[in-house]
Amino acid sequence: MKADSGMKADAGMIRRHDYPDRDALAVALAAGLAATLAGAIAERGEASLAVSGGSTPKKLFDVLSQTDIAWDRVTVILVDERIVEAGDARANQRLVRERLLLNHASRAHFVPFETALPTPAENAARSAELFAGVPWPLDAAILGMGADGHTASFFPGGDRLAEAVDPAGTARVVTMQAEGAGEPRLTLTLPPLMQARFLALHIEGEEKRRVFDDALAGDDTQAMPVRAVLAQDAQPVHVFWAP
């Protein structure tokens, strides 16, 4: 697929799962993730899961943490991260530690992004080195979406957006700076997300549904970068939504 601003979502690759409320969504998505991870462990002896930050996945993390699978065989990483101290309230890794790595999931192996080095580039390089030991391809990746149409740290106007969403790109981790991003960010690029055996987009609320519908209807990836995920034809995207 050509990496340009005109990438139209492939409706045939979108699998929509609507639920009456957020509790039902969390239970269903957690069950699907648990089955995916358990299947990978049974087949290969290990599994890998990439999760997103923000407020949307909190309920999912609470449910998933109580799921009884062989978490000691699971490696958890983040889809993206702000370059802030690990304990900062805005750090995605803090959310993962406080809401996911509890109960049964406390046995999981967590590999966060490096954020303590002097420059974004150094943090990206070290993060890529750390992630080299993760079981690839990912067994599951859970994405979120902002009201501006960003996913992961693929932000409109991002300084490395074109590189991050290039399906032929070779970098696994890139830095990202954008007006809507706040702090400088680190993000997985599109290719490793496209290779995930189970790829989900988790969105909640009527506003996010309207943004998603707008993303499906258009083709300007620079304006709404989530279209890069919806337009790729390597892997179905399972869209989980509740009001």
SEKOL-665533 format. One record per residue (C-alpha): residue in three letters; x, y, z. Coordinates in pm, whole numbers, padded with zeros to 5 digits, always signed. Example, Ala and Ser with C-alpha at 12.3 -4.5 7.8 and 13.67 -1.06 7.14 Angstrom:
BEGIN
ALA+01230-00450+00780;SER+01367-00106+00714;
***
This chain:
BEGIN
MET+00000+00000+00000;LYS+00133+00343-00088;ALA+00211+00566+00209;ASP+00044+00898+00126;SER-00239+01118+00251;GLY-00506+00935+00051;MET-00565+00604+00230;LYS-00926+00487+00223;ALA-01052+00255+00496;ASP-01114-00099+00376;ALA-01465-00181+00500;GLY-01398-00550+00443;MET-01123-00542+00707;ILE-01336-00376+00977;ARG-01509-00600+01232;ARG-01751-00401+01447;HIS-01851-00513+01797;ASP-02108-00288+01966;TYR-02213-00334+02330;PRO-02494-00180+02536;ASP-02259-00046+02804;ARG-01892-00019+02895;ASP-01902-00299+03149;ALA-02022-00543+02884;LEU-01754-00421+02644;ALA-01478-00467+02903;VAL-01590-00821+02981;ALA-01614-00918+02614;LEU-01282-00764+02509;ALA-01102-00908+02812;ALA-01240-01253+02727;GLY-01121-01221+02368;LEU-00776-01108+02478;ALA-00748-01387+02732;ALA-00841-01646+02471;THR-00589-01502+02226;LEU-00308-01497+02481;ALA-00389-01842+02618;GLY-00395-01982+02265;ALA-00056-01831+02189;ILE+00088-01976+02509;ALA-00050-02319+02426;GLU+00095-02301+02076;ARG+00430-02129+02132;GLY+00485-02120+02508;GLU+00467-01740+02531;ALA+00252-01445+02431;SER+00280-01069+02382;LEU+00028-00791+02437;ALA+00050-00419+02351;VAL-00191-00186+02530;SER-00276+00182+02515;GLY-00303+00449+02783;GLY-00566+00710+02854;SER-00891+00680+03047;THR-01073+00443+02810;PRO-00891+00117+02896;LYS-00916+00148+03276;LYS-01225-00072+03310;LEU-01079-00321+03061;PHE-00757-00341+03262;ASP-00952-00403+03582;VAL-01134-00698+03426;LEU-00834-00835+03238;SER-00615-00831+03549;GLN-00853-01076+03714;THR-00847-01322+03424;ASP-00671-01642+03520;ILE-00428-01731+03244;ALA-00054-01809+03254;TRP+00045-01444+03291;ASP+00402-01541+03373;ARG+00431-01635+03004;VAL+00294-01298+02883;THR+00503-00993+02793;VAL+00315-00663+02810;ILE+00430-00349+02632;LEU+00272-00014+02553;VAL+00165+00109+02211;ASP+00301+00455+02292;GLU+00427+00669+02578;ARG+00482+01029+02682;ILE+00841+01119+02754;VAL+00788+01191+03122;GLU+00914+01033+03444;ALA+00787+00681+03503;GLY+00585+00787+03805;ASP+00430+01094+03642;ALA+00049+01096+03649;ARG+00046+01126+03269;ALA+00279+00830+03210;ASN+00103+00542+03039;GLN+00332+00299+03218;ARG+00201+00423+03553;LEU-00155+00344+03442;VAL-00049-00007+03338;ARG+00122-00070+03671;GLU-00172+00063+03874;ARG-00462-00091+03679;LEU-00341-00391+03476;LEU-00042-00547+03652;LEU-00250-00656+03952;ASN-00425-00972+04065;HIS-00347-01259+03824;ALA-00179-01019+03578;SER+00080-00920+03839;ARG+00283-01214+03709;ALA+00318-01066+03360;HIS+00653-00939+03232;PHE+00624-00566+03160;VAL+00867-00389+02927;PRO+00799-00012+02932;PHE+00940+00246+02694;GLU+01264+00409+02809;THR+01192+00772+02898;ALA+01478+00873+03130;LEU+01752+00947+02877;PRO+01844+01305+02777;THR+01686+01320+02430;PRO+01380+01173+02256;ALA+01605+01005+02000;GLU+01808+00831+02271;ASN+01490+00714+02440;ALA+01356+00578+02111;ALA+01679+00390+02037;ARG+01692+00236+02383;SER+01323+00144+02370;ALA+01379-00035+02041;GLU+01663-00230+02202;LEU+01443-00328+02497;PHE+01161-00435+02269;ALA+01391-00660+02067;GLY+01337-00924+02334;VAL+00957-00914+02309;PRO+00790-01207+02131;TRP+00712-01072+01782;PRO+00479-01052+01607;LEU+00247-00929+01879;ASP-00034-01165+01969;ALA-00267-00876+02049;ALA-00256-00497+02022;ILE-00525-00270+02164;LEU-00545+00081+02023;GLY-00740+00382+02141;MET-00847+00690+01947;GLY-00861+01059+02031;ALA-01127+01309+01931;ASP-00876+01450+01681;GLY-00850+01114+01503;HIS-00511+01016+01643;THR-00426+00663+01751;ALA-00106+00542+01917;SER+00100+00864+01894;PHE+00008+00916+01530;PHE-00101+01279+01571;PRO-00226+01519+01304;GLY+00066+01743+01218;GLY+00315+01511+01386;ASP+00674+01576+01287;ARG+00732+01209+01201;LEU+00379+01106+01113;ALA+00462+01001+00756;GLU+00739+00774+00880;ALA+00527+00632+01162;VAL+00240+00527+00932;ASP+00452+00405+00642;PRO+00351+00038+00587;ALA+00697-00028+00441;GLY+00886+00140+00725;THR+01155-00055+00908;ALA+01171+00131+01240;ARG+00974-00029+01525;VAL+00982+00283+01746;VAL+00987+00650+01649;THR+00963+00978+01834;MET+00666+01209+01778;GLN+00609+01575+01847;ALA+00286+01753+01760;GLU+00081+02041+01888;GLY-00195+01807+02007;ALA+00045+01565+02176;GLY+00156+01782+02465;GLU+00484+01621+02566;PRO+00717+01460+02312;ARG+00612+01100+02259;LEU+00745+00757+02168;THR+00530+00526+01960;LEU+00528+00191+01791;THR+00501+00239+01417;LEU+00229+00102+01192;PRO+00411-00214+01066;PRO+00440-00395+01403;LEU+00078-00307+01477;MET-00032-00440+01137;GLN+00141-00769+01216;ALA-00047-00828+01543;ARG-00248-01148+01533;PHE-00541-00970+01700;LEU-00574-00596+01640;ALA-00846-00402+01822;LEU-00961-00040+01835;HIS-01132+00033+02168;ILE-01356+00341+02165;GLU-01638+00460+02389;GLY-01903+00732+02372;GLU-02104+00898+02098;GLU-01832+01152+02017;LYS-01576+00880+01949;ARG-01830+00695+01734;ARG-01880+01007+01521;VAL-01503+01049+01487;PHE-01471+00685+01384;ASP-01749+00720+01124;ASP-01578+01032+00986;ALA-01251+00839+00964;LEU-01421+00562+00767;ALA-01578+00811+00529;GLY-01261+01003+00442;ASP-00914+00927+00314;ASP-00684+01204+00446;THR-00448+01022+00682;GLN-00260+01340+00767;ALA-00580+01494+00905;MET-00704+01177+01081;PRO-00413+00936+01130;VAL-00634+00654+01262;ARG-00718+00602+00894;ALA-00374+00448+00848;VAL-00483+00161+01073;LEU-00828+00133+00918;ALA-00691+00141+00563;GLN-00421-00125+00604;ASP-00508-00459+00448;ALA-00271-00686+00643;GLN-00495-00755+00942;PRO-00863-00715+01031;VAL-00935-00439+01282;HIS-01184-00535+01553;VAL-01365-00219+01663;PHE-01512-00240+02015;TRP-01760+00036+02101;ALA-02007+00113+02378;PRO-02198+00435+02450;
***
